[in-house]
Amino acid sequence: MLEKFKPKFWDHLEFLGDPHNQSYGLRRKWKLMVTLTLIVALVPFLSLSFVSYQSIREAAQSEAVDQTRRLLENLQQVIVYLLSEEQEAMDLKTGKDSAEKKAGSGKVSQLLSKIAIGKGESIFIADTNDLLKKLAGCCESIQQKIVSSLSENDDESQVFQIKNDVGQPLIVGRIKIPETSLLLVIIQDEEYLLAGWHAPWIKLAGFYGVGVLVILAMVLATATYVINMIHVADEQRIMDLHKMEYHNKMTSMGRLSAGIAHEINNPLSIINEKIGLIKDLLVYQPDDLPVARLVTLLSDVADPIKRCGNITHRLLNFGRHTKTYFEPVDLSRILYDIVDLLKKEAEFRNIDIYTKLPEHLPDITSNKGNLEQIFLNVMNNAFTAMQSGGRLDINVSNTIPDHVAISFEDTGCGIPEKDVQYVFEPFFSSKSAGTGTGLGLSVTYALAKELGGRISVTSTEGIGTRFTVEVPLEPPQKEDGVTSELPEI
C-alpha cells in the first residue's frame, strides 16, 4: 500500500565519491528537511499552545478563588443578618443569647445545608475555640493552614489553594463573623470549580490538533516537491555530464586526428610499396613467379594492415558511448591504449612519457569508459602545461587499502597556489581566453566520484603538477549491499 505513495527519489542513490559513505542522499535530505521544518514550525506553535493553556488555566483558577471569596463574603452578610434577627427575637423573650447558641440556630443551619457544593467538599461554621474539633475530618495541611491564618486579618476573608494528603487540589476559604467568635469555613474541589473551563479548552485543543495535522501535511508535501525537483535536476545533471564526457571524447579525437593520420599513413606507405613490388613481379615474370618472395611480400603487407586495424579499433572503442555499468577491467591495458593514442602528439610536443606499474596489479571492477576519459583528460591537461616539451611520469600503486592510485606528474608550468582549490570547479580555466572551456577537470572530478573514487591535485608553480586518481577495487555498494549501477542516459 505504501509503495503507491513512495516518491520517485526514495531509492535514488547519490554518488558521494567515497565507497564507504554511499547512502540514499535524497532520502536523507528529505528526512532532514521534514525534521528541521517541523521543528521550526511546530515548536513555536506548540509553545504558544502551552502558554495559552497555562494562561487560561491560571485565569480560571483566579476566577475560582474570586468566586469562593465572593461566596464567603455573601454568606457572611447573610449569617450576620440572620443572627441579628434571632438576637432581637431572643431579647424580646428571655434576653441575650450566646454566640454559640446562635451558631446552632436553625436558620443558619438550613442556609448552609441549601448551598450546592461538589463531591468531597464541605462548608461549616464553628466557634474558633472548637475549630480543631470541627476540622478533625480534614487533612493536617488544611488544619494548619486555617489555624495559622486566624492571627492574620481576622476580619477579612482568606482564600488559598492547597493539596490534601492524596494530592487533590483544593480551594479553602475562611471568614470571621463580626462581633462573634464564629468562623465560616468552605472547602471546595478545584477541579470541580474548573469543570466549566475544560469543555472550551478541549474544543480549542481540537483546533490546535487540526492545525498540527495541516502543518504536517504541508511540510511533507513541500519537502517531497522540493526534493523531487532536486532529483529531476540531478538526473538532468547526470545526462549533461555524460554529454560533456562524450563531447570531450570527440574533442580529444579531433586533437589526435593529425597524429593518428600520420600513424596510419606509415603502414599505408609500406602496403603501397609492397603491392607495387608484387605488381612488378606479376608483370615482368608472369611465367616464372618467385612464390617464396610473393609470400614474404604478402606477409609484409599483412603486418601494416593489422597495425592499422589496431589503431582504428582503439579509436572506435574510445569514441563510442560506453556501457553504463561496472565490469572487470584491465587497468594496465587501458593506460597502454591511452598512452598509445597520445604517443604521436607527445612526440610532436617533445614530451617523454614514462609508465611504472607494479608487478602484481590487483583486479578491479569499474567502468572502462569513465577510466579512459579520466586518464585522457588528465594527460591532455599535462600536455597543455608543457608547451616546450617535458616529462610525464605515470605511476600506479596499490598502497591505499581497497584502492589503486594512479598518479600523473608533469614538469609543466604548474598551477598558482591561489588557483589550486578551484581547478575542479566548472568553467574555471587557467588557460588563455578562447583555448579552453574549463569543463575538462570538472567532468573528470565528477566521473571519479561516479566510480566511487576521488581525484586530488598538488602543484608548484614553475616546477610541475601531480594529479592522483584513486579508484576502488570494487564498485560502490548500496545500503542493502547490492552493487550500484551508473545512471543511464
VENQUI-V865569 format. One record per pair of residues at least 4 apart in sequence whose ideal C-beta (glycine too) atoms are under 8 Angstrom apart, sorted by the first residue. I is the first residue (numbers start at 1). J is the second residue. Records with the same first field share a line. If there is no record, write none. Layout:
I: J / J
//
This chain:
2: 6
6: 10 / 11
7: 30 / 224 / 227 / 228
8: 12 / 228 / 231
9: 26 / 27 / 30 / 227 / 228 / 230 / 231
10: 24 / 26 / 27
11: 24 / 27
12: 24 / 25 / 26 / 27 / 231 / 234
13: 22 / 23 / 24 / 25 / 478 / 484
14: 22 / 23 / 24 / 25 / 26 / 234
15: 22 / 449 / 450 / 452 / 476 / 484
16: 21 / 22 / 23 / 25 / 449
17: 21 / 448 / 449 / 452 / 453 / 454
18: 22 / 452 / 454
19: 402 / 452 / 453 / 472 / 474 / 475 / 476 / 477
22: 452 / 476 / 477 / 478 / 479 / 484
23: 27 / 28 / 479
24: 28 / 478 / 479
25: 29
26: 30 / 227 / 230 / 231 / 234
27: 31
28: 32
29: 33 / 227 / 230
30: 34 / 223 / 224 / 227
31: 35
32: 36
33: 37 / 223 / 226 / 227
34: 38 / 219 / 220 / 223
35: 39
36: 40
37: 41 / 219 / 222 / 223
38: 42 / 215 / 216 / 219
39: 43
40: 44
41: 45 / 215 / 219
42: 46 / 212 / 215
43: 47
44: 48
45: 49 / 208 / 211 / 212 / 215
46: 50 / 212
47: 51
48: 52
49: 53 / 205 / 208
50: 54
51: 55
52: 56 / 204
53: 57 / 201
54: 58
55: 59
56: 60 / 197 / 201
57: 61 / 194 / 197 / 201
58: 62
59: 63
60: 64 / 194 / 197
61: 65 / 161 / 190 / 194
62: 66
63: 67
64: 68 / 171 / 188 / 190 / 193 / 194
65: 69 / 159 / 161 / 171
66: 70
67: 71 / 193
68: 72 / 159 / 171 / 173 / 186 / 188 / 193
69: 73 / 157 / 159 / 173
70: 74
71: 75 / 115 / 173 / 186
72: 76 / 157 / 159 / 173 / 174 / 175 / 184 / 186
73: 77 / 157 / 175
74: 78
75: 79 / 111 / 112 / 115 / 175 / 184 / 186
76: 80 / 157 / 175 / 177 / 178 / 184
77: 81
78: 82 / 111
79: 83 / 108 / 111 / 125 / 177 / 182 / 184
80: 84 / 177 / 178
81: 85
82: 86 / 105 / 107 / 108 / 111
83: 87 / 99 / 102 / 105 / 108 / 177 / 180
84: 88
85: 89 / 107
86: 90 / 97 / 102 / 105 / 107
87: 91 / 96 / 97 / 102
88: 92
89: 93
90: 94 / 95 / 96 / 97
91: 95 / 96
97: 101 / 102
98: 102
99: 103 / 127 / 180 / 181 / 182
100: 104 / 127 / 181
101: 105
102: 108 / 180 / 182
103: 108 / 125 / 126 / 127 / 180 / 182
104: 108 / 109
105: 109
106: 110
107: 111
108: 112 / 125
109: 113
110: 114
111: 115
112: 123 / 124 / 125
115: 123
117: 121 / 122 / 123 / 186 / 188
118: 188 / 189 / 192 / 193
119: 189 / 192
120: 168 / 189 / 192
121: 186 / 187 / 188 / 189 / 192
122: 185 / 186 / 187
123: 184 / 185 / 186 / 187
124: 134 / 184 / 185
125: 177 / 182 / 183 / 184 / 185
126: 130 / 131 / 133 / 134 / 182 / 183 / 185
127: 131 / 181 / 182 / 183
128: 150 / 176 / 181 / 182 / 183
129: 181
130: 134
131: 135 / 146 / 147 / 150 / 183
132: 136 / 143 / 147
134: 185
135: 142 / 143 / 146 / 185
138: 142 / 143 / 187
139: 143 / 164 / 165
140: 144 / 165
141: 145 / 162 / 163 / 164 / 165
142: 146 / 162 / 164 / 170 / 172 / 187
143: 147
144: 148
145: 149 / 160 / 162 / 172
146: 150 / 172 / 174 / 185
148: 152
149: 158 / 160 / 174
150: 154 / 183
152: 158
153: 158
154: 176
155: 176 / 178
156: 175
157: 173 / 174 / 175
158: 173 / 174 / 175
159: 171 / 172 / 173
160: 171 / 172 / 173
161: 169 / 170 / 171 / 172 / 190
162: 169 / 170 / 172
163: 167 / 168 / 169 / 170
164: 168 / 170
168: 189 / 191
169: 189 / 190 / 191
170: 187 / 188 / 189 / 190
171: 187 / 188 / 189 / 190 / 193
172: 185 / 186 / 187 / 188
173: 185 / 186 / 188
174: 183 / 184 / 185 / 186
175: 183 / 184
176: 180 / 182 / 183 / 184
177: 182 / 183 / 184
188: 192 / 193
189: 193
190: 194
191: 195
194: 198
197: 201
198: 202
199: 203
200: 204
201: 205
202: 206
203: 207
204: 208
205: 209
206: 210
207: 211
208: 212
209: 213
210: 214
211: 215
212: 216
213: 217
214: 218
215: 219
216: 220
217: 221
218: 222
219: 223
220: 224
221: 225
222: 226
223: 227
224: 228
225: 229
226: 230
227: 231
228: 232
229: 233
230: 234
231: 235
232: 236
233: 237
234: 238
235: 239 / 487
236: 240
237: 241
238: 242 / 487 / 489
239: 243 / 489
240: 244
241: 245 / 443 / 446 / 447
242: 246 / 489
243: 247 / 489
244: 248 / 439 / 443
245: 249 / 369 / 370 / 373 / 443 / 447
246: 250 / 321
247: 251
248: 252 / 373 / 376 / 377 / 439 / 440 / 443
249: 253 / 318 / 319 / 373 / 376
250: 254 / 319
251: 255
252: 256 / 376 / 377 / 380
253: 257 / 315 / 318 / 319
255: 345 / 380
256: 260 / 315 / 341 / 342 / 344 / 345
257: 261
258: 262 / 344 / 345 / 348
259: 263 / 342 / 343 / 344 / 345 / 347 / 348
260: 264 / 311 / 315 / 341 / 344
261: 265
262: 266 / 344
263: 267 / 311 / 343 / 344
264: 268 / 308 / 311 / 312
265: 269
266: 270 / 304
267: 271 / 304 / 305 / 307 / 308
268: 272 / 304 / 308
269: 273
270: 274 / 300 / 301 / 304
271: 275 / 301 / 304 / 305
272: 276
273: 277
274: 278 / 297 / 298 / 300 / 301
275: 279 / 301
276: 280
277: 281 / 297
278: 282 / 294 / 297 / 298
279: 283
280: 284
281: 285 / 289 / 290 / 293 / 294
282: 286 / 289
285: 289 / 290
289: 294
290: 294
291: 295
292: 296
293: 297
294: 298
295: 299
296: 300
297: 301
298: 302
299: 303
300: 304
301: 305
302: 306
303: 307
304: 308
305: 309
306: 310
307: 311
308: 312
309: 313
310: 314
311: 315
312: 316
313: 317
314: 318 / 337 / 340 / 341
315: 319 / 341
316: 320
317: 337
318: 337 / 341 / 372 / 376
321: 369
322: 367 / 368 / 369 / 370 / 372
323: 327 / 367 / 368 / 369
324: 367 / 485 / 486 / 487 / 488 / 489
325: 367 / 485 / 486
326: 365 / 366 / 367 / 475 / 483 / 485 / 486
327: 365 / 366 / 367 / 368
328: 363 / 364 / 365
329: 333 / 334 / 364 / 365 / 366 / 367 / 368 / 371
330: 334
331: 335 / 361 / 364 / 371 / 396 / 404 / 406 / 471
332: 336 / 357 / 361 / 396
333: 337
334: 338 / 368 / 371 / 372 / 375
335: 339 / 355 / 357 / 375 / 394 / 396 / 406
336: 340 / 355
337: 341 / 372
338: 342 / 372 / 375 / 376 / 379
339: 343 / 353 / 355 / 379 / 394
341: 376
342: 346 / 353 / 376 / 379 / 380 / 383
343: 347 / 353
344: 348
345: 349 / 383
346: 351 / 352 / 353 / 383 / 392
347: 351
349: 383 / 386 / 387 / 389
350: 388 / 389 / 390
351: 383 / 386 / 389 / 390 / 391 / 392
352: 390 / 391 / 392
353: 391 / 392 / 394
354: 391 / 392 / 393 / 394
355: 394
356: 393 / 394 / 395 / 396
357: 361 / 396
358: 396 / 397 / 398
361: 396 / 398 / 404
362: 398 / 404 / 473
363: 473
364: 404 / 471 / 472 / 473 / 474
365: 473 / 474 / 475
366: 370 / 371 / 451 / 471 / 472 / 475
367: 371 / 450 / 451 / 486
368: 372
369: 373
370: 374 / 447 / 448 / 450 / 451 / 486
371: 375 / 451 / 471
372: 376
373: 377 / 443 / 444 / 447
374: 378 / 444 / 447 / 448 / 455 / 469
375: 379 / 406 / 408 / 469
376: 380
377: 381 / 440 / 441 / 443 / 444
378: 382 / 408 / 444 / 455 / 467 / 469
379: 383 / 392 / 408
380: 384 / 440
381: 385 / 440 / 441 / 467
382: 386 / 392 / 408 / 410 / 412 / 465 / 467
383: 392
384: 412 / 431 / 436
385: 390 / 410 / 412 / 413 / 414 / 464 / 465
386: 390 / 392 / 410 / 411 / 412 / 413
387: 412 / 413
390: 410 / 411 / 412 / 464
391: 410 / 411
392: 408 / 409 / 410 / 411
393: 407 / 408 / 409 / 410
394: 406 / 407 / 408
395: 406 / 407 / 409
396: 404 / 405 / 406 / 407
397: 404 / 405 / 407
398: 403 / 404 / 405
399: 405
400: 404 / 405 / 470
402: 472 / 473 / 474
403: 453 / 470 / 471 / 472 / 473
404: 470 / 471 / 473
405: 468 / 469 / 470 / 471
406: 468 / 469 / 471
407: 466 / 467 / 468 / 469
408: 466 / 467 / 468 / 469
409: 464 / 465 / 466
410: 464 / 465 / 466
411: 463 / 464
412: 464 / 465
413: 461 / 462
414: 459 / 460 / 461 / 462 / 463 / 464 / 465
415: 419 / 420 / 423 / 430 / 457 / 459 / 461 / 465
416: 420 / 430 / 461
417: 459 / 461
419: 423 / 428 / 430
420: 457 / 458 / 459
422: 428
423: 428 / 430 / 441 / 457
424: 428 / 441 / 442 / 444 / 445 / 455 / 457
425: 442
426: 438 / 439 / 442
427: 437 / 438 / 439 / 442
428: 438 / 442
429: 435 / 436 / 437 / 438
431: 435 / 436
436: 440
438: 442
439: 443
440: 444
441: 445
442: 446
443: 447
444: 448 / 455
445: 449 / 455
446: 450
447: 451
448: 453 / 454 / 455 / 469 / 470 / 471
449: 453 / 454
450: 486
451: 471 / 472 / 475 / 476
452: 472 / 475 / 476
453: 469 / 470 / 471 / 472
454: 469 / 470
455: 467 / 468 / 469 / 470
456: 467 / 468 / 470
457: 465 / 466 / 467 / 468
458: 465 / 466 / 468
459: 464 / 465 / 466
460: 464 / 465
472: 476
474: 483
475: 483 / 484
476: 483 / 484
477: 481 / 482 / 483 / 484
478: 482 / 483 / 484
//
